[in-house]
Amino acid sequence: MARAAILERPGEGLRIAEVTYAEPGPHEVLIDTKACGLCHSDLHFIDGHYPHALPCIPGHEAAGVVRAVGSEVKTVKPGDHVVSCLSAFCGHCEFCVTGRMALCLGGDTRRGKDAPPRITFADGTPVNQMLNLSALSEQMLIHEHACVAIDKAMPLDRAAVLGCAVTTGAGTIFNACKVTPGESVAVIGCGGVGLAVVNAARIAGAGQIIAVDPLPEKRALAEVLGATHTLDASDPDAAKQIIGLSNGGVHWAIEAVGRQASADLAVAALRRGGTAVILGMMPLDCKVGLGAMDLLSGKKLMGAIMGMNHFPIDLPRLVDFYLRGLLDLDTIIAERIPLDQVNEGFNTMRAGHSARSVVVFD
């Protein structure tokens, strides 16, 4: 039995209940969860803005220790410290074999409809697994291609935020954009993902890193992490200010909050030939586009789901960056809370004044 945060009805918060995990299947891994970051993506499901089968356990940004593995598991072993990632990959589809594993739909990494569920209540009622993980629980039962072993010197509360915020933010800089040293980057929204973008842009050698957020405390965090300039996103002249600072617009404008206004700002801030990258989970009715003159001037628009990561390779490298003092995860983590305070943690997120809350399991 394990304690977990259960979503039963959107808009009513989470309740703590005990669940039971099945024995690991051939390619499955049972993990004792040690830490789980709270991500705004979870909130979209908790508040009912995105649909999901219920009841379920949210949470997808986690680190833990392997307890048991299935008979065919080759990538991790009991006792390994691991970080989970929601972009579980099959390894043989078109996307995987062409190096775009973040786009894999991962059907082979989930149990079939006729197979017994991975998670149940004590009475046998199935509990749905969110995003292949359901990490707001004392344990996780996941496919081996949804986690990767890391250096045991890495603190697991910091390792947890690598699983989504940093993988998405840093992956965007290193994988999706391949930022060239000296290029200019604007980051629209300075939550956990946006701050990771700022930090990675500094590591990549960006010439200008312009962090844009309505909250002064978020802009201050961005400065700590490497922003060369900060602007108030609520200023109606924010686009003009970005264009002025960057001598005609930025090479890369990265939207990291999931709002129509921030996506529009990213497009407006581009120079000729620049690219706007949308990372945030936008409302389902949002439309982001380029005008005719934008297209004639070579501007581009793209999404970068989970930073277009290659997480079995990327995550150990990000751990190394942290251990060598290049990647600053301590600034991103605002608080550490127990599972019983998970609803308070999401309320803190709704207020929007701090970066990452991390649930820590004893």
N, C-alpha and C positions, 0 to 999 in steps of 0.2 A: 504494500500500500504506500501511496505517496500523496502528500498534500499538493493541491493545485488550485489555480485561480480559474474559475469556471464562468464563461459567458453563456447565460441561458436566454436572455432577451436583450436586444439592443436598447441602449439608453438607460439600463438599470444597474450598470456597474458589474463588478465581478464578485462572486462569492467563493470562499475558500472551502473546498471539500476534498475528501479522500477518493483517489482513483486507483485502479489496478492496471498494471502493465503486463502484457503477454510475454512469453519467452521470446527471445530474439529469433527471428527467422534467419535463413541462410546468409543473407547479406545485411542483416540489421545489427545495430549497436545499441546497447542499453547504457545510458550515461547518468551518473549522479550530477545533477545540475548544481553548480556552485555560484553562478551569477547570471543575471539576465537584465539587459538594458531595456528600458521602456522607450518604444519608438512610436512616432506619430502615426505610422502605418497601422499599428495595432488599434489606435484610437478610431481610425476610419471604420473598422469593423465593430468595435465596442459601441460606438455611437450610431451605428446603422447606416452610415453613408455608403458602405460597400457591403454587398451581401455575402453571407457565409452560412453553411449548414450548422445548426445548433442542436444540442449544446456543444461547446468547443472550449479548448484551452488556448488563449492567445499567447503571444511571446515568440520572438524569432531571433533574438540577438543575445546569444548565450555562450557560456563556457562551462566546462565541467570535467569530470574524470570518468573514464570508461570503466564500467562495472563488469560487463559481459559482452561477448560478441557471438554472432552466428557462425555456423560451420564453414561458410565460404568467405568470411571476411578476411581481407588481405591487407587493408590499409592502416588499421589501428589494432591495438591489443589492450587487454585489461591493464589498468593503471596509467594508461596514456592520458595526458592532459589534452583536451581538444577544444576547438571553437566550432560551433555549428554555423551553417549558412543556409538560407532559405532557397537558394538557387541550386537545389539538388540536381545532378546531371546524370543522364543515362550512360553516356560514353560512346554511343554508336549512332545517334541520329544525325541528320544533316548539320544541325547547329553545332553539335559536339565535335564532329569530325572536321568541320571548317573553322574551329577555334572560337566559336561564339557560344560557349557552353552556358552563359547566363541566359540565353534564349531558349534553352532546352525546356520542354514542358514537363519532363521528369516523370512521365507515366510509369515507367518501369521501376521507379524508386518508391512507389506507394504499393500497399497491399491491394490485391484485386477485390472487386465488389463481393465476390463469393467467399473470400478469405475471412477468418475471424478478425475483429478489429484489434488494433494495437493497444487501445486504451478503453477501459470500461469503468462504470461505477461498480460498487460492491454487488449490486443485484444483477450485473451482466449487461445493463443498458450501455450501448456504445457511446463513447465520447469522441467527437470529431477532432481530427488533428489539423491545426491551422498552419498553412504554409510549410507542410512537411515536418514541422518541428514541435509546436506547442511547448514552448520553453518556460512558461510561467508555472513550473511544476518542479517538485523536488527531483524528478527523473524525466528523462526523454528516451523514447524508443524510436530510432530513426534509421534510415538507410546509411550505409557506410559512405556513400557519395554525398552526404549532407553534413559531413564533418571532416576535420583535418587535425592531425596531431601537431602540437606546438612544443617549443622549448619549455621545460618545466620551471625554468627560472622566471617565466612570465607570470606576474600576478593575475589571477583569474578574473578579478573584478574589472581590471583594465582590458584583459583579453576579450571579455564579453562584448564590448562596444566595437571591436573589430568585425564582429559577425554581420553587422548591417551598416551602421552609420559610417564607419571608417572604410569598410570595403566599398561602399557606394561612393563616398566622397573621394577617397584616394584613387579608387579604380577609375573614376571618371577622368581624373587628371592623367594617370599613368597609362590607362588602356584605351578609353574612349576618345580622349582628346590628344594624347601623346604630346603634351605641352612642350614646346621648344624653349630652352632657356632664353629669357629676354622678352617673351611674348606677354601680353597683358591679359589679365583674367579678372572679370567681375563676378562676384558671388552674391546672388540675390537670396537672402535668408540665411541667418547665422544660428540655426539650431545645431543639433549634433552632426547632421550630414554636411551642412554648409561650413561649419567650423573645420570638419575633416578636409573639405575641399581647400580651404584656406591653407591649412597646415601642409597638405600635399603639394599645393602650388608653390609654396616656399621651398620645399624639398626639391621640386623639379626645376627651380631657378627662374620662375616667372619674374619678369621685370617689374610689373605692376600688379598688385593684388588689391582690388577695390572691393571692400566688404560693405554690403548694403543691407540694412535692417532698421526697422522703426524704433527698436529699443536700444538706448545707450549702453545698457549693461551687456547686451549681445555684441555690440560694436567694440566694446572694451575687450571682450574675450577674443574677438577676431584680431585685434591688434597684438595681443599676447602671442597668438598663434602664427603671426606673420603678415597680417594685412599691412600694406603700405599706405592705404588711405581708407577711410570709412565715411559712409554717407547715410543719411536718414532716408529710408525707403518711402516714407510718407510724404516727403517733399515733392511737390508737383514738378519741380525742375530736376529731379534725380537723374533722368536720362541725359539731359543737357550737361549736368555736372560730370557724369561719367565720361561723356564724349569730350568735354573740355580737359579733364584730367589725363585722358589717354590719347590726346592729340588726334581726335577723329573717330573714336570708338574703340572698343576692345576686340582682341582676337577671339576671345572665348567669353561668353556670358552664360553662367551656369545658374539655373533656377533650382533652388534646393528647399522650397517650402510647400509647393503644391497649390498655388493660388493663381487665378487668372491675371490679376494685376502684376504679380511678380514675373509671370511668363511674358506678358506684354512688355514689361520693363527690360527683360533680357533681350528681346528682339530689338527694342528701340536703342539699346546701348551698343550695337554692333558697328564695327567699321566695315568698309568694303571688304568682301571676302571672309568676314567673321562668321562664327558659328554660335548659335544659341543651343544650349543643351538643357533639356527638361528632365529633372530628377524626381521632383515631388509628385506624390499621388494627387493628381488634379481631380476636382469634382467631375463626375462622369459626363456632365453636359458641357464641359469646357471645350473650347476650340481655340487652338493657337496656330497662327499662320504667318506667312510672309507676303507682303504686297508685291505688285509687279515690279516696282523700282528696286525693292530689296533683291528680288531674283536677278534682275538685270545687273546688279552690282555684286553678284556672286555670293550673297549671304546664304547661310544654310541653317536649317533647323533639324534637330534630332533628339530622340530619347536615348537614355543610357541606363536601362534597367539594371539595378544593382551595380552600377559603374562598369557594366560589361566585364565583370571580374573573371579571373581564372583562379578561383579561390584556393584550390590545393597548392598552387604556386604562390599566389599573392599573400595569403595569410601568414605563412612562416616568414616571408620577407618583411611584412609589416611588424611582426613581433620583433624581428631583428632591428628594424628601424627604432622601435621603442627602447629596446635594451641598449642601443648605442646612443640614445639621447636625441635622435632626429625627429621622432614622432612624439608629440605631446598629447597623451591621453588623459593625463591628470587634470588638465584645464577643462577638458570636455565634460568630465564627470562632476555634476553639481552636488549629488547626494547619494548615499547608500542607505537603503531601507530594507526592512524585512518583508516577507511575502504578505503578512497581515496588513501592511500599509500600501498595498498596490493601488487601491483606488485613490488614496491621497496622492500617490505619485503621479497618476494620470491627471488628477486635478491640478497639480503643479504644472504639468505640461500644458493643460488648457490655458492656464494663466499666461504662459509664454515668456516668463522672465528669466528662466535659467536654461542650461543645456541639458545634459543627460542625467536622469535618475536611474540608478542601478539597484535592482533587487538582489540582495545577497542572501544565500542559503547557508545556514550553519551546517 
